[in-house]
Amino acid sequence: MENKEKCNDEQCPIHGKLSARGRIFAGNVIRKFPKRIAIEFERTLFIKKYERYMKKKTRLHARVSRCMENVEVGDYVQVQECRPLSKIIHFVLIKIIRKKSEKKEISK
């Protein structure tokens, strides 16, 4: 789903010099900004005292390179850790797993 064209973005993990290394997460895009997105995903935590599991949501901000600008709110994407790019951005968008429109077509 990503463009095969070369983007002239220095901070692109595919075409630029930015090295993406570390943890990989997948989640839904909840907000979109000019050069970044915010994703959210659920995880389960075990609470030892009550011997129960609890659901928690995690939000991450990721940089979007020029070749991936077709991402929209509601898409299911994959992000990977990179060096700190700003105060809150420590991840970069790697690929779009599923578009929001495809999700609706499957449920019908």
N, C-alpha and C positions, 0 to 999 in steps of 0.2 A: 503494500500500500504506500510505500514511500517512493519519492521521486528518485530516479536513477541519475538525473542530471547533477552536475557538480554545482554546489552552492558556494558562494564566495564568503562564507562565514568562518571566521577564525575559531569560533567556539562551537563548531559542529563536530560531534564525535565520529561521524562517518567520513566527511570530506575535509575537515579542518584539523587542527593540531591538538584539540582537547582530548585527553585520554580519559576514557570512562573505565573505572575499575572499582571493585568493591561490590556492595550489595545490590541486588536487583529486586524491584518491587513492581507489582501490577495493580492498577486501580482505575477508578472512574474519574474523569475530568469533571470537577465541580465548578471551577472558575477559569476564565481565560483572560490573559493580559497581553499587551503587545509582544513581549518576548519571553513570557513565562506562563506556566499553567499551574494550577493547584489540583492535586489528585487526592482521593480519599479511598481508604480500604479498611476492612474490618479484620480484627484479629481476636483470638480468644486467649484469655488469661486465667490461670488457675489460682483461686484464692484458697490458700492453705487452711486458714482458720475455719472457713465454712465448708470446705471440701466441695466446692462448686466452681463452675466456669462462668466467666463474665465476658461479654462482648465489648470491645473497645474500638473506637475509630481513630485512625491515624491520618493526619494530613501532611503532605509533602509538597514543596514547591520545586518545579523543575524548569530548566531553560529550554526554550523551543528554538531550534535553528531554522534558517530560512527554507530549507528543503522539507520541513515538516509543518509548515504553517497552516496546512489544511485540517488540523486537529480542531474539533469542536467540543462544546460542553456536552457531556454524556458519553463520549467515546471511552472505550476500555483500552488503556495504553500501558506500555512498559517503560519504566525509568531505571536508570542506573546511577550509582554514586560516582561522583567526580570530585575534583578539588573544589574548595569553596569559591563560588563565583561572586557572591555578595553576602550580605548579612543573613539572608534566609534561604538562598538558593545553593544547595549542595548536591543536586541531582540534575541529570540531563535526560531529555526524551530520546529513547532509543528507537521505538517503533510503535505504530498504532496496531493493536491486536484486532479490535473490532469497532466498527463505526456504530454510532447510535442508530442510524437508519437500518443497518443490518440486524440489530437486536430486535427491532419492532417486527421485521419481516419474519423472523424465526418464530415469534410468539403467536402469530396469526394462524 
